[in-house]
């Protein structure tokens, strides 16, 4: 039997990056026993809210500015 190795890099450890990591972990449980998955998470900020979803704001303010991209 051939052993398969997979390496995945998740860019960002904010809400979306953590959701992707969670799905990768859930999918890995259904992989054949002869395969391995190595996950690297690359982020300039600590895991959690990320840069945009600041926790020091009022809960009534959106996490990201409104409007089309490029008009900030």
N, C-alpha and C positions, 0 to 999 in steps of 0.2 A: 504494500500500500504506500502511496506517495504522500509525504507530508507537505501540506500547503501552508505557506507563511504569507500573511497580509499585513501591510503597514498602512495606517490611515492617519492623516494629519487634519485635525480640526482647528481652523483658524478662528480664534475668539472664544472666550469662556463666559460670554454673556448669556442671556436667556436662550437665544437660538443655538449657540454652540453647545450649551448644556443639554438642550433637547436632542440635538443630533447625537451627542455622546450617549444619552440614555437609550436612544433607538439602536445604536451600534451594540450596546451591551445586551439589549433584549434580543437582537438578531444573533449575536455570538452564541447564545445558548442553544440555538438550533443548528449550528455548524457541526460538521463531522469532528469526532474526537482527534483525528489526525491533523487537524488544521489549527494554526495559531493566528491570533490577531493582536497586533501591537498598535496602540493608539497614542499619538502625540497630540497634546493640546498646546497651541501657541497663542499667547495673549499678553498684551502689555499691561493689563489690569488684572486684579484678583478675580477669581471665579465669582459669579453672582449676577448683580445687576448690570455689570459692564459700564461703559463710559456714558451711554445715553440715558439709561434708566437709573437716574440718581435717586437714592433713598433719602437724601436730606431735603427734598422738596415736599411741598404740600401734596397730599394724596389726591387733591382735586386738579392738579396740573398734569397735562399729558407728559409722557416720558420723552417725546421727541417734538421738535418744532413743527408746526403745521405749515402747509404750503408745498408747492412743487419743488423737487430737488434743484439745487443751484440758485435758489432765490432766498438766501438767508443772509 
